Amino acid sequence: MARPVTHLGVRVYYEDTDAGGVVYYANYLKYLERGRTECLRVLGFEQRQLAAETGLAFAVRSLGAEYLKPARLDDQLVVATAVEDLGRAQVTFGQTIRRGDQTLLTATVRVACLDLATGKPAAMPKPIHDKLKALA
């Protein structure tokens, strides 16, 4: 994974777990989403503002994840997010979820920039593209 742009702390709550106290697999995707949202925020871009001002939004196009070790109730996790690849209308993020020095999950997430009116891919605004390009 490239050098992470952001590190987001996430606490595992009871609602995140199954009956055995292990994080339910789909909840890792929520943690990853928060990590990508914070990455854009750190770069100066709010998704709600992007949609309101440009009519554009980001949506996951594809995702690959490797679940390596389970997270459990009350764990303190860190979601690291890096920019791996960049096109005009899409960005690929590399993400990890760690507990201390243990990597629990690795993921590659490809996100497309979409025109909200048509649902079709659209070039991302130049200021966003330029900041992501500097990190790719």
DSSP file (Angstrom, degrees, kcal/mol; ACC not computed):
  #  RESIDUE AA STRUCTURE BP1 BP2  ACC     N-H-->O    O-->H-N    N-H-->O    O-->H-N    TCO  KAPPA ALPHA  PHI   PSI    X-CA   Y-CA   Z-CA
    1    1 A M              0   0    0      0, 0.0    83,-0.1     0, 0.0    82,-0.0   0.000 360.0 360.0 360.0 140.7    0.0    0.0    0.0
    2    2 A A        -     0   0    0      1,-0.2    82,-0.1    80,-0.0     3,-0.1  -0.119 360.0 -63.8 -63.2 170.9    1.2    3.5   -0.8
    3    3 A R        -     0   0    0    132,-0.1    80,-0.4     1,-0.1    -1,-0.2  -0.421  65.8-110.8 -60.9 126.2    1.8    5.9    2.1
    4    4 A P        -     0   0    0      0, 0.0    78,-0.3     0, 0.0    -1,-0.1  -0.277  19.6-158.7 -63.6 143.5   -1.5    6.5    3.9
    5    5 A V  S    S+     0   0    0     76,-3.5     2,-0.3     1,-0.2    77,-0.2   0.826  77.0  17.9 -83.8 -39.7   -3.1    9.9    3.7
    6    6 A T  E     -A   81   0A   0     75,-1.5    75,-2.0     2,-0.0     2,-0.4  -0.940  54.4-157.3-136.5 155.4   -5.2    9.4    6.8
    7    7 A H  E     -A   80   0A   0     -2,-0.3     2,-0.5    73,-0.2    73,-0.2  -0.977  19.4-168.3-130.0 116.7   -5.5    7.2    9.9
    8    8 A L  E     -A   79   0A   0     71,-2.6    71,-2.9    -2,-0.4     2,-0.3  -0.924  14.5-138.3-112.4 124.7   -8.9    7.0   11.4
    9    9 A G  E     -A   78   0A   0     -2,-0.5     2,-0.4    69,-0.2    69,-0.2  -0.643  23.1-176.9 -80.4 136.0   -9.6    5.5   14.9
   10   10 A V  E     -A   77   0A   0     67,-2.5    67,-3.5    -2,-0.3     2,-0.4  -0.997  15.0-149.7-135.3 128.5  -12.7    3.3   15.2
   11   11 A R  E     -A   76   0A   0     -2,-0.4     2,-0.6    65,-0.2    65,-0.2  -0.803  21.4-125.9 -94.5 138.9  -14.0    1.7   18.3
   12   12 A V        -     0   0    0     63,-2.5    62,-2.1    -2,-0.4     2,-0.2  -0.766  31.4-166.4 -86.4 120.7  -15.8   -1.7   17.9
   13   13 A Y    >   -     0   0    0     -2,-0.6     3,-1.9    60,-0.2     4,-0.4  -0.620  35.9-102.9-103.4 164.9  -19.2   -1.4   19.6
   14   14 A Y  G >  S+     0   0    0      1,-0.3     3,-1.8    -2,-0.2     7,-0.1   0.872 120.2  60.4 -52.7 -41.9  -21.7   -4.2   20.5
   15   15 A E  G 3  S+     0   0    0      1,-0.3    -1,-0.3     8,-0.0    -3,-0.0   0.691  99.1  58.9 -62.7 -18.6  -23.8   -3.3   17.5
   16   16 A D  G <  S+     0   0    0     -3,-1.9     8,-2.4     7,-0.1    -1,-0.3   0.588  98.7  75.8 -83.6 -11.7  -20.9   -4.1   15.2
   17   17 A T  B <  S-F   23   0B   0     -3,-1.8     6,-0.2    -4,-0.4     2,-0.1  -0.541  70.5-128.8-108.3 165.0  -20.5   -7.7   16.4
   18   18 A D    >   -     0   0    0      4,-2.5     3,-2.1    -2,-0.2    -1,-0.1  -0.258  54.2 -76.2 -92.4-172.1  -22.2  -11.0   15.9
   19   19 A A  T 3  S+     0   0    0      1,-0.3    -2,-0.0     2,-0.1    -1,-0.0   0.727 131.7  56.3 -62.4 -21.9  -23.3  -13.3   18.8
   20   20 A G  T 3  S-     0   0    0      2,-0.2    -1,-0.3    52,-0.0     3,-0.1   0.392 118.2-108.2 -91.2   3.2  -19.7  -14.4   19.3
   21   21 A G  S <  S+     0   0    0     -3,-2.1    52,-2.1     1,-0.3     2,-0.4   0.637  78.7 129.4  80.8  13.6  -18.5  -10.8   19.9
   22   22 A V  B     -G   72   0C   0     50,-0.2    -4,-2.5     1,-0.0    -1,-0.3  -0.817  69.8 -98.3-102.1 141.2  -16.7  -10.8   16.5
   23   23 A V  B     -F   17   0B   0     48,-2.8    -6,-0.3    -2,-0.4    48,-0.2  -0.378  40.7-116.5 -60.3 128.4  -17.2   -7.9   14.0
   24   24 A Y    >>  -     0   0    0     -8,-2.4     3,-1.7     1,-0.1     4,-0.6  -0.464  25.9-119.1 -65.4 135.8  -19.7   -8.9   11.4
   25   25 A Y  H >> S+     0   0    0      1,-0.3     3,-1.0     2,-0.2     4,-0.6   0.801 109.1  56.2 -54.3 -38.4  -17.9   -8.9    8.0
   26   26 A A  H >> S+     0   0    0      1,-0.2     4,-0.8     2,-0.2     3,-0.7   0.766  95.9  66.6 -67.6 -24.5  -20.1   -6.2    6.4
   27   27 A N  H <> S+     0   0    0     -3,-1.7     4,-1.8     1,-0.2    -1,-0.2   0.773  88.4  65.8 -70.3 -24.0  -19.3   -3.7    9.1
   28   28 A Y  H <X S+     0   0    0     -3,-1.0     4,-2.4    -4,-0.6    -1,-0.2   0.872  96.3  57.9 -60.8 -34.7  -15.7   -3.6    8.0
   29   29 A L  H <X S+     0   0    0     -3,-0.7     4,-2.2    -4,-0.6    -1,-0.2   0.861 103.0  52.7 -64.7 -34.6  -17.0   -2.0    4.8
   30   30 A K  H  X S+     0   0    0     -4,-0.8     4,-2.3     2,-0.2    -1,-0.2   0.909 108.4  50.1 -64.5 -42.2  -18.6    0.8    6.9
   31   31 A Y  H  X S+     0   0    0     -4,-1.8     4,-2.0     1,-0.2    -2,-0.2   0.910 110.4  49.9 -62.2 -41.7  -15.2    1.4    8.6
   32   32 A L  H  X S+     0   0    0     -4,-2.4     4,-2.2     2,-0.2    -2,-0.2   0.904 108.7  52.6 -63.1 -41.4  -13.6    1.5    5.1
   33   33 A E  H  X S+     0   0    0     -4,-2.2     4,-2.5     1,-0.2    -2,-0.2   0.915 108.3  50.4 -60.7 -43.9  -16.2    4.0    3.9
   34   34 A R  H  X S+     0   0    0     -4,-2.3     4,-2.5     1,-0.2    -1,-0.2   0.901 108.7  53.3 -60.8 -40.4  -15.5    6.3    6.9
   35   35 A G  H  X S+     0   0    0     -4,-2.0     4,-1.8     2,-0.2    -2,-0.2   0.910 110.5  45.4 -62.2 -43.0  -11.8    6.1    6.2
   36   36 A R  H  X S+     0   0    0     -4,-2.2     4,-2.1     2,-0.2    -1,-0.2   0.893 112.1  52.1 -68.3 -38.9  -12.3    7.2    2.6
   37   37 A T  H  X S+     0   0    0     -4,-2.5     4,-2.1     1,-0.2    -2,-0.2   0.918 111.0  47.3 -62.2 -43.5  -14.7   10.0    3.6
   38   38 A E  H  X S+     0   0    0     -4,-2.5     4,-2.8     2,-0.2    -1,-0.2   0.854 107.2  57.8 -66.9 -34.3  -12.1   11.3    6.1
   39   39 A C  H  X S+     0   0    0     -4,-1.8     4,-1.5     2,-0.2    -2,-0.2   0.948 109.6  43.6 -59.5 -49.1   -9.4   11.1    3.5
   40   40 A L  H  <>S+     0   0    0     -4,-2.1     5,-2.7     1,-0.2     4,-0.3   0.892 112.9  53.1 -63.5 -39.0  -11.4   13.4    1.2
   41   41 A R  H ><5S+     0   0    0     -4,-2.1     3,-1.5     1,-0.2    -2,-0.2   0.913 106.4  51.9 -62.8 -43.3  -12.2   15.7    4.2
   42   42 A V  H 3<5S+     0   0    0     -4,-2.8    -1,-0.2     1,-0.3    -2,-0.2   0.846 106.8  54.4 -62.0 -33.0   -8.5   16.0    5.1
   43   43 A L  T 3<5S-     0   0    0     -4,-1.5    -1,-0.3    -5,-0.2    -2,-0.2   0.532 128.9 -99.9 -78.4  -5.3   -7.8   17.0    1.5
   44   44 A G  T < 5S+     0   0    0     -3,-1.5     2,-0.5    -4,-0.3    -3,-0.2   0.644  84.2 119.6 100.5  17.4  -10.5   19.8    1.9
   45   45 A F      < -     0   0    0     -5,-2.7     2,-0.4    -6,-0.1    -1,-0.2  -0.959  42.8-162.6-124.9 120.7  -13.5   18.2    0.2
   46   46 A E     >  -     0   0    0     -2,-0.5     4,-2.4     1,-0.1     5,-0.1  -0.840  17.1-142.4 -95.8 132.9  -16.8   17.5    1.9
   47   47 A Q  H  > S+     0   0    0     -2,-0.4     4,-2.3     1,-0.2     5,-0.2   0.879 100.5  52.0 -66.0 -37.6  -19.0   15.0    0.0
   48   48 A R  H  > S+     0   0    0      1,-0.2     4,-2.3     2,-0.2    -1,-0.2   0.919 112.1  46.6 -63.9 -42.1  -22.2   16.8    0.8
   49   49 A Q  H  > S+     0   0    0      2,-0.2     4,-2.8     1,-0.2     5,-0.3   0.896 109.6  54.4 -66.2 -40.9  -20.8   20.1   -0.5
   50   50 A L  H  X>S+     0   0    0     -4,-2.4     4,-2.4     1,-0.2     6,-0.9   0.931 111.0  45.5 -57.6 -47.1  -19.4   18.4   -3.6
   51   51 A A  H  X5S+     0   0    0     -4,-2.3     4,-1.5     4,-0.2    -2,-0.2   0.919 115.3  46.5 -63.5 -44.6  -22.9   17.0   -4.4
   52   52 A A  H  <5S+     0   0    0     -4,-2.3    -2,-0.2     1,-0.2    -1,-0.2   0.891 120.8  36.4 -66.3 -40.4  -24.6   20.4   -3.8
   53   53 A E  H  <5S+     0   0    0     -4,-2.8    -2,-0.2    -5,-0.2    -1,-0.2   0.791 134.5  17.5 -86.9 -29.2  -22.1   22.5   -5.7
   54   54 A T  H  <5S-     0   0    0     -4,-2.4    -3,-0.2    -5,-0.3    -2,-0.2   0.579  90.0-122.3-120.3 -14.3  -21.3   20.2   -8.7
   55   55 A G  S  <<S+     0   0    0     -4,-1.5    61,-3.2    -5,-0.6    62,-0.4   0.708  73.7 123.1  74.4  18.9  -24.0   17.5   -8.8
   56   56 A L  E     +B  115   0A   0     -6,-0.9     2,-0.3    59,-0.2    -1,-0.3  -0.810  34.8 174.2-114.4 154.4  -21.2   14.9   -8.5
   57   57 A A  E     -B  114   0A   0     57,-1.9    57,-3.5    -2,-0.3     2,-0.4  -0.977  28.8-116.8-150.2 160.5  -20.7   12.1   -6.0
   58   58 A F  E     -B  113   0A   0     -2,-0.3     2,-0.3    55,-0.2    55,-0.2  -0.835  30.8-179.7-100.9 139.9  -18.4    9.2   -5.4
   59   59 A A  E     -B  112   0A   0     53,-2.4    53,-3.0    -2,-0.4     2,-0.2  -0.997  34.4-104.3-138.8 142.6  -19.7    5.6   -5.5
   60   60 A V  E     +B  111   0A   0     -2,-0.3    51,-0.3    51,-0.2     3,-0.1  -0.471  33.3 177.5 -66.5 128.7  -17.9    2.3   -5.0
   61   61 A R  E     -     0   0A   0     49,-3.4     2,-0.3     1,-0.4    50,-0.2   0.782  67.0  -5.5 -99.4 -40.0  -17.4    0.5   -8.3
   62   62 A S  E     -B  110   0A   0     48,-1.6    48,-2.6     2,-0.0    -1,-0.4  -0.991  59.6-167.4-154.5 157.0  -15.5   -2.5   -7.1
   63   63 A L  E     -B  109   0A   0     -2,-0.3     2,-0.4    46,-0.2    46,-0.2  -0.989   5.5-171.3-149.7 134.5  -13.9   -3.8   -3.9
   64   64 A G  E     -B  108   0A   0     44,-2.4    44,-2.4    -2,-0.3     2,-0.4  -0.998  16.2-179.7-124.8 130.6  -11.6   -6.6   -3.0
   65   65 A A  E     -B  107   0A   0     -2,-0.4     2,-0.5    42,-0.2    42,-0.2  -0.985  20.3-157.2-134.8 141.9  -11.0   -7.4    0.7
   66   66 A E  E     -B  106   0A   0     40,-2.8    40,-1.7    -2,-0.4     2,-0.8  -0.969  12.6-153.6-115.8 114.2   -8.8   -9.9    2.5
   67   67 A Y  E     +B  105   0A   0     -2,-0.5    38,-0.2    38,-0.2    37,-0.1  -0.795  24.4 166.0 -88.3 110.5  -10.1  -10.7    6.0
   68   68 A L        +     0   0    0     36,-2.9    37,-0.2    -2,-0.8    -1,-0.2   0.856  60.5   1.0 -97.7 -41.5   -7.0  -11.8    7.9
   69   69 A K  S    S-     0   0    0     35,-1.6    -1,-0.3    33,-0.1     2,-0.2  -0.982  78.8-102.5-147.3 151.8   -7.9  -11.7   11.6
   70   70 A P        -     0   0    0      0, 0.0     2,-0.3     0, 0.0    35,-0.0  -0.505  21.5-141.9 -80.7 145.3  -11.1  -10.9   13.5
   71   71 A A        -     0   0    0     -2,-0.2   -48,-2.8   -48,-0.2     2,-0.3  -0.775  25.8-155.3 -94.4 150.7  -11.8   -7.7   15.3
   72   72 A R  B >   -G   22   0C   0     -2,-0.3     3,-2.3   -50,-0.2   -60,-0.2  -0.806  29.3 -63.4-128.7 165.4  -13.7   -8.0   18.6
   73   73 A L  T 3  S+     0   0    0    -52,-2.1   -60,-0.2    -2,-0.3    -1,-0.1  -0.170 119.3  11.1 -47.3 132.4  -16.0   -6.1   20.9
   74   74 A D  T 3  S+     0   0    0    -62,-2.1    -1,-0.3     1,-0.3   -61,-0.1   0.352  89.4 145.5  75.7  -1.4  -14.3   -3.0   22.4
   75   75 A D    <   -     0   0    0     -3,-2.3   -63,-2.5   -64,-0.1     2,-0.6  -0.344  47.4-135.5 -61.4 146.2  -11.2   -3.2   20.1
   76   76 A Q  E     -A   11   0A   0    -65,-0.2    24,-0.4   -67,-0.0     2,-0.2  -0.944  31.5-172.5-101.8 117.0   -9.7    0.1   19.1
   77   77 A L  E     -A   10   0A   0    -67,-3.5   -67,-2.5    -2,-0.6     2,-0.4  -0.680  18.7-145.5-109.5 161.2   -9.0   -0.1   15.4
   78   78 A V  E     -AC   9  98A   0     20,-2.2    20,-2.4    -2,-0.2     2,-0.7  -0.992   7.0-156.6-128.1 124.8   -7.1    2.2   12.9
   79   79 A V  E     -AC   8  97A   0    -71,-2.9   -71,-2.6    -2,-0.4     2,-0.4  -0.896  12.1-164.0-100.2 115.0   -8.3    2.5    9.3
   80   80 A A  E     -AC   7  96A   0     16,-2.4    16,-1.8    -2,-0.7     2,-0.4  -0.841   3.9-166.5-101.0 137.0   -5.5    3.7    7.1
   81   81 A T  E     +AC   6  95A   0    -75,-2.0   -76,-3.5    -2,-0.4   -75,-1.5  -0.987   9.5 173.1-129.7 129.6   -6.3    5.0    3.6
   82   82 A A  E     - C   0  94A   0     12,-2.6    12,-2.2    -2,-0.4     2,-0.6  -0.931  34.8-116.1-131.0 154.7   -3.9    5.7    0.7
   83   83 A V  E     + C   0  93A   0    -80,-0.4    10,-0.2    -2,-0.3     3,-0.1  -0.838  34.7 171.2 -91.0 119.8   -4.4    6.7   -2.9
   84   84 A E  E     -     0   0A   0      8,-3.1     2,-0.3    -2,-0.6     9,-0.2   0.828  61.4  -0.8 -97.7 -39.7   -3.2    3.8   -5.1
   85   85 A D  E     - C   0  92A   0      7,-1.6     7,-2.9     2,-0.0     2,-0.4  -0.988  60.2-157.5-153.7 154.3   -4.2    4.8   -8.6
   86   86 A L  E     + C   0  91A   0     -2,-0.3     5,-0.2     5,-0.2     2,-0.2  -0.994  11.9 171.0-144.9 133.0   -6.1    7.7  -10.3
   87   87 A G        -     0   0    0      3,-3.3    46,-0.0    -2,-0.4    -2,-0.0  -0.624  52.2 -93.0-119.4-175.4   -8.0    8.2  -13.5
   88   88 A R  S    S+     0   0    0     -2,-0.2    36,-2.8     1,-0.2    41,-0.1   0.851 123.8  21.4 -70.2 -33.3  -10.1   11.2  -14.6
   89   89 A A  S    S+     0   0    0     34,-0.3    24,-3.2     1,-0.1     2,-0.3   0.302 124.6  45.2-119.9   8.2  -13.3    9.7  -13.3
   90   90 A Q  E     - D   0 112A   0     22,-0.2    -3,-3.3    31,-0.1     2,-0.4  -0.996  53.0-162.2-151.3 156.9  -12.1    7.1  -10.8
   91   91 A V  E     -CD  86 111A   0     20,-2.5    20,-3.2    -2,-0.3     2,-0.5  -0.997  13.1-145.2-137.9 140.4   -9.7    6.6   -7.9
   92   92 A T  E     -CD  85 110A   0     -7,-2.9    -8,-3.1    -2,-0.4    -7,-1.6  -0.937  17.0-161.7-109.2 124.6   -8.4    3.4   -6.4
   93   93 A F  E     -CD  83 109A   0     16,-3.1    16,-2.6    -2,-0.5     2,-0.5  -0.834   9.9-149.4-103.8 140.1   -7.8    3.5   -2.6
   94   94 A G  E     -CD  82 108A   0    -12,-2.2   -12,-2.6    -2,-0.4     2,-0.4  -0.933  27.2-179.8-101.0 132.2   -5.7    1.0   -0.7
   95   95 A Q  E     -CD  81 107A   0     12,-2.8    12,-2.8    -2,-0.5     2,-0.3  -0.978  15.3-172.3-136.7 147.5   -6.9    0.5    2.8
   96   96 A T  E     -CD  80 106A   0    -16,-1.8   -16,-2.4    -2,-0.4     2,-0.5  -0.969  13.3-150.6-132.0 152.6   -6.0   -1.5    5.9
   97   97 A I  E     -CD  79 105A   0      8,-2.3     7,-2.9    -2,-0.3     8,-1.6  -0.995  26.5-178.9-120.5 125.2   -7.7   -2.0    9.2
   98   98 A R  E     -CD  78 103A   0    -20,-2.4   -20,-2.2    -2,-0.5     2,-0.5  -0.881  27.8-157.1-125.5 153.5   -5.3   -2.6   12.1
   99   99 A R  E >  S- D   0 102A   0      3,-2.6     3,-2.2    -2,-0.3     2,-0.2  -0.952  76.1 -51.1-124.9 108.3   -5.4   -3.4   15.8
  100  100 A G  T 3  S-     0   0    0     -2,-0.5   -22,-0.1   -24,-0.4    -2,-0.0  -0.467 123.9 -19.2  60.7-126.3   -2.1   -2.3   17.3
  101  101 A D  T 3  S+     0   0    0     -2,-0.2     2,-0.5    -3,-0.1    -1,-0.3   0.334 118.2  98.4 -94.9   7.5    0.6   -4.0   15.2
  102  102 A Q  E <   - D   0  99A   0     -3,-2.2    -3,-2.6   -33,-0.0     2,-0.6  -0.834  66.4-142.0-100.0 129.0   -1.8   -6.6   13.7
  103  103 A T  E     + D   0  98A   0     -2,-0.5    -5,-0.2    -5,-0.2     3,-0.1  -0.795  21.6 176.2 -85.7 121.8   -3.3   -6.1   10.2
  104  104 A L  E     +     0   0A   0     -7,-2.9   -36,-2.9    -2,-0.6   -35,-1.6   0.763  64.3   9.1 -95.3 -31.4   -6.9   -7.4   10.4
  105  105 A L  E     -BD  67  97A   0     -8,-1.6    -8,-2.3   -38,-0.2     2,-0.4  -0.994  54.1-163.9-152.6 141.1   -8.0   -6.5    6.8
  106  106 A T  E     +BD  66  96A   0    -40,-1.7   -40,-2.8    -2,-0.3     2,-0.3  -0.973  20.4 178.6-121.9 144.6   -6.5   -5.2    3.6
  107  107 A A  E     -BD  65  95A   0    -12,-2.8   -12,-2.8    -2,-0.4     2,-0.5  -0.996  26.3-155.3-146.7 149.3   -8.7   -3.8    0.8
  108  108 A T  E     -BD  64  94A   0    -44,-2.4   -44,-2.4    -2,-0.3     2,-0.5  -0.997  22.4-173.2-121.0 122.6   -8.5   -2.2   -2.6
  109  109 A V  E     -BD  63  93A   0    -16,-2.6   -16,-3.1    -2,-0.5     2,-0.6  -0.967  12.2-157.8-125.5 120.6  -11.5   -0.1   -3.4
  110  110 A R  E     -BD  62  92A   0    -48,-2.6   -49,-3.4    -2,-0.5   -48,-1.6  -0.864  14.9-167.7 -98.5 125.2  -12.2    1.5   -6.8
  111  111 A V  E     -BD  60  91A   0    -20,-3.2   -20,-2.5    -2,-0.6     2,-0.3  -0.939   5.6-152.1-118.6 131.5  -14.5    4.6   -6.5
  112  112 A A  E     -BD  59  90A   0    -53,-3.0   -53,-2.4    -2,-0.4     2,-0.6  -0.780  15.1-129.4-102.4 146.0  -16.1    6.3   -9.5
  113  113 A C  E     -B   58   0A   0    -24,-3.2     9,-2.5    -2,-0.3     2,-0.4  -0.841  35.5-166.8 -89.8 125.3  -17.1    9.9   -9.8
  114  114 A L  E     -BE  57 121A   0    -57,-3.5   -57,-1.9    -2,-0.6     2,-0.7  -0.890  27.6-124.9-120.8 145.6  -20.7   10.0  -10.9
  115  115 A D  E  >  -B   56   0A   0      5,-3.0     4,-3.3    -2,-0.4     5,-0.4  -0.791  23.9-149.5 -80.1 118.8  -23.0   12.7  -12.3
  116  116 A L  T  4 S+     0   0    0    -61,-3.2    -1,-0.1    -2,-0.7   -60,-0.1   0.795  91.8  55.2 -65.5 -28.8  -26.0   12.5   -9.9
  117  117 A A  T  4 S+     0   0    0    -62,-0.4    -1,-0.2     1,-0.1   -61,-0.1   0.860 125.0  20.7 -72.2 -35.7  -28.5   13.6  -12.5
  118  118 A T  T  4 S-     0   0    0     -3,-0.4    -2,-0.2     2,-0.2    -1,-0.1   0.660  91.3-132.0-107.7 -20.1  -27.6   10.9  -15.0
  119  119 A G     <  +     0   0    0     -4,-3.3    -3,-0.2     1,-0.3     3,-0.1   0.578  66.3 127.3  76.3   8.8  -25.9    8.2  -12.9
  120  120 A K        -     0   0    0     -5,-0.4    -5,-3.0     1,-0.1    -1,-0.3  -0.650  69.9 -88.5-100.1 155.6  -23.1    8.1  -15.4
  121  121 A P  B     -E  114   0A   0      0, 0.0     2,-0.3     0, 0.0    -7,-0.3  -0.270  47.8-176.4 -58.5 145.5  -19.3    8.5  -14.8
  122  122 A A        -     0   0    0     -9,-2.5    -9,-0.2   -33,-0.3     2,-0.1  -0.988  34.0 -94.7-143.2 149.8  -18.0   12.0  -14.9
  123  123 A A        -     0   0    0     -2,-0.3   -34,-0.3     1,-0.1     3,-0.1  -0.415  46.7-117.1 -62.9 136.3  -14.6   13.6  -14.6
  124  124 A M        -     0   0    0    -36,-2.8    -1,-0.1     1,-0.1   -34,-0.1  -0.430  42.2 -83.0 -73.6 153.2  -13.9   14.6  -11.1
  125  125 A P    >>  -     0   0    0      0, 0.0     4,-2.6     0, 0.0     3,-0.6  -0.233  40.1-117.8 -56.2 143.3  -13.4   18.4  -10.5
  126  126 A K  H 3> S+     0   0    0      1,-0.2     4,-3.1     2,-0.2     5,-0.2   0.852 110.8  56.2 -55.1 -42.0   -9.8   19.5  -11.2
  127  127 A P  H 3> S+     0   0    0      0, 0.0     4,-1.7     0, 0.0    -1,-0.2   0.903 112.2  42.9 -60.7 -38.2   -9.0   20.6   -7.6
  128  128 A I  H <> S+     0   0    0     -3,-0.6     4,-2.6     2,-0.2     5,-0.3   0.944 115.1  49.4 -69.2 -47.6   -9.9   17.1   -6.3
  129  129 A H  H  X S+     0   0    0     -4,-2.6     4,-2.8     1,-0.2     5,-0.2   0.912 110.3  51.2 -57.9 -43.9   -8.1   15.3   -9.1
  130  130 A D  H  X S+     0   0    0     -4,-3.1     4,-1.6    -5,-0.2    -1,-0.2   0.903 111.4  46.4 -63.0 -41.9   -5.0   17.5   -8.6
  131  131 A K  H  X S+     0   0    0     -4,-1.7     4,-0.5    -5,-0.2    -1,-0.2   0.906 115.1  46.3 -68.1 -40.4   -4.8   16.8   -4.8
  132  132 A L  H >X S+     0   0    0     -4,-2.6     4,-1.3     1,-0.2     3,-1.1   0.890 109.2  56.0 -67.6 -38.5   -5.4   13.0   -5.3
  133  133 A K  H 3< S+     0   0    0     -4,-2.8     3,-0.3     1,-0.3    -1,-0.2   0.874 101.0  57.4 -61.4 -37.4   -2.8   13.0   -8.2
  134  134 A A  H 3< S+     0   0    0     -4,-1.6    -1,-0.3     1,-0.2    -2,-0.2   0.724 112.6  42.1 -65.5 -19.7   -0.1   14.4   -5.8
  135  135 A L  H <<        0   0    0     -3,-1.1   -52,-0.3    -4,-0.5    -1,-0.2   0.627 360.0 360.0-100.4 -17.3   -0.7   11.4   -3.5
  136  136 A A     <        0   0    0     -4,-1.3    -1,-0.1    -3,-0.3    -2,-0.1   0.480 360.0 360.0 -74.7 360.0   -1.0    8.6   -6.1
